[in-house]
C-alpha cells in the first residue's frame, strides 16, 4: 500500500510509491488500443488542417511573386519609353511584320 507523509514545511501530502497506478489505485501497464487510436486520429486531423493552411500560404506566395514580376515588367517598359523619347517597345507582332 502507498505511504503518505505530511510535510511540515509545505503542509502538502506527497505520495511515495504509486508508480504504475492510476488515480483509482489500479495497476496499469500501458495504453489501450482505443486510447492509441483516439490519439492517432487527433494527430491525423491536426496534420490535415496544417497541410491545408500550408498549401493556401504557398498559393498566396506564388500570387505575390507573379504580381511583383508584372509590376517590374511594367516599370521596365515605362523606363524604356521614358529614356527613348516616349518610344514604345516593339511587339512580337510588329517584329513579324517587319520580317524579323
Secondary structure, 3 states (H helix, E strand, C coil): CCCEEECCCCCCEEECCCCCECCCCCECCCCCHHHHHHHHHHHHHHHHHHHHHHHHHHHHHHHHHHHHHHHHHHHHHHHHHHHCCCCCCCCHHHHHHCCC
